[in-house]
Amino acid sequence: MTSISYSLTPISTLKPEFLANPEFGKQCSDHMFCASFQNGQWSNHRIVPYGKIEFFPSMLSLHYGQSVFEGMKAFRMKDGSISVFRPNTHFNRFNRSLERMCMPTVSEAMFMDGLTALLKTDHQWVPSNPGSSLYLRPFCFASESRLKIKISDEYQFIILTSPAGKYFGKPYRLKVETHFTRTAEGGTGYAKCAGNYGSSYYPVKMANEEGFDQVIWTDARDHQYIDEAGMMNIMFVAEGKLITPSLNTAILAGVTRDSILTLARDWGMEVEERRISVAELDRQLSKGTITEAFGTGTAAVVAPIATIRIGNKDHSIPAPDHNAFQNKAASMLHDIRTGITPDHHGWNYIISQ
């Protein structure tokens, strides 16, 4: 058990409107969990009021990019308890990201105890409205003050939480990107590090100016194979099969991706994790054999795709009805997370108040 000190805010900032229809990431809860890495070990585990932190402008993470994070969710169960969805999977991915960025890993006890302590402290921030959740953001950054290019010897680990409302975004218009690259095989694409997101801004900005919501990234070498859709994994339903790009070091191993693939196999659906060429995608969209296309991720769970542009041609995908696989999968995940449907896979980590 991790020893945690508490310094609590005397007055909560929580207002009813923060939970009624929260804007994603806008309002953080009252407290945060923090820990510091110095002299080769993690220490000073604490729950403190959410607020500003002090650092030197020469802090290494600002200059050389040692910063990684996770995105998770907690849900209000029908019995009033709190469920965190697949935290162990997120913990393992977090440590893989830390290792890739030459940062100290965290113990499972520190990760889970800090998360539990924070959720118990700010349990009133977990929304109960259908489709709402509390977004959880564990992150770690190099905090040593030094302008020299080096692996930092000091780090901060922090967990923030923020209410998130139901996803109501319109279906995506995507452009297959064959010029710019988000990441490459052998790079940091499989790690959830800050630089991956910064590198995507310019290509996405250019796509936005052309009327697209996001891009579909392709392999960095030849731009012939599909990687991801924006910051989401991408899936297709074609001739009754669920098809998605197989994982490599350029693709993030999405927790929602894995959950949906598991559900599909539970239901007896044929699943293919393999390389998908741009040429094959163009051919299948032209023939109409792809009946669904959607992105998967923590924020939206599933995000339907309405249009995919390949070259100069726009391909339209039918709008998903209530019988669509993506809607059934999203509904099942919601019901598992909130205790409506039994959790046969042990995905929920239950926190009693």
FENDATA-V206192 format. One line per field, one symbol per residue. phi: phi as a letter, one per 20 degrees, with the letter a starting at -180 (. if undefined). psi: psi as a letter, one per 20 degrees, with the letter a starting at -180 (. if undefined). burial: # if it has 9 or more other C-alpha atoms within 8 Angstrom, else .. A space follows every 10 residues. Layout:
phi->???
psi->???
burial->???
//
This chain:
phi->.fececceff cfefcgffdf bfegmedeff cbecbcdblm beblfbdcff rfcebefegg ffdcnfbcbc ccbdceffen fdddelffff gffgffffff eldffdffff ffffffffff fdffeefdfg nebdfdcfbb bfdfeaeffa ffdcbcdcdd cbfceffcff gfddcfecde cfbcgnedge eedfffeffe gfgfgffgfe ndebddfdff fcldcfdcdm dcfcccdcln decbgffbfe dfffffgfff fffgfgenef ccdafcffff gffffffnfe ebbbecaffe mccfdebcec mddededgff efefgfffff fffffffdnf dgefemfede dee
psi->ppppqpnqph pqjpqhhhig mqppjgpqrh rqpqqqoqkj qpalpqprqp aqqqrqijph hhhjjnprrq orqqqorhji rpppolhhgg gghghhgggh jlqprqqhgg ghhggggghh gkhiioqiqp irroppnprq qpjqopiqor pqiqqppqpq qpqpaqpjqq qqoqpoojgq pgrrpibjhi qmqhhhghii gghhgggghj jqhaqoqrqh gikiqpfroc kqqqqqopli qppqpqqaii ppnpghghgh hggghhjjpp poorpoqhgg ggghhhijio iqpqqprggi fqoqphpppo djpppppqpp aiiqghhggg gggghghjjh qqniikhpop oq.
burial->...#....#. .......### #####.#### ########.. .#.####### .......### #...###### #######... #######..# #.######## #.#......# ########## .##.####.. .######### #####..... .######### #####..... .#######.. #####.#### ####.##..# ..##..##.. .######### ..######## .#######.. #####.#.## ##.#####.# #.###...## #.#.####.. ##.##...## ########.. ########## ....#.#..# ...#.##### .#.######. ..#....##. #..
//
